[in-house]
Amino acid sequence: MIRSAAFFWLLPTAALAEVCDKERPDWAPAHGPATGLDELVFLFTSLPGLGILGAFTLAVLTAQKRYFAITAVFATLVGAALWLTATAPDDLTRAAITEGCVGPQTLPIASCVVIAALSIAVLARLWLRDRAATRI
């Protein structure tokens, strides 16, 4: 009886672990578990996400190859970091997932991959256009 009570006492809960107070201060247990859309909004309202959006916007507005390259590299790095966090979470992330304030990372990772792929595709098109123009 005491062992089973001790086992339940050691399980992470909102009252015991208090991980979500540090990881996601705006989340409350009444909101329910976080979804992939919540994680996408969290990514693109954080500094790395705003950096990706800013670099992509700058690249589209100026149509310069270097900005598309920067966007592709930065989106790939952020996507890789998210993927590593999702596949090998540390204890803090595991506790946050258990509490429900951190959701699946599939949608944020996919959005980083799409932005990187779009940047690489436009970069290749710009490179081929410039190469064809110099041959004539």
Summary of the structure (lengths in Angstrom):
residues: 136
radius of gyration: 20.6
end to end distance: 84.9
largest distance: 84.9
contacts: 360
relative contact order: 0.16
helix: 79%
strand: 0%
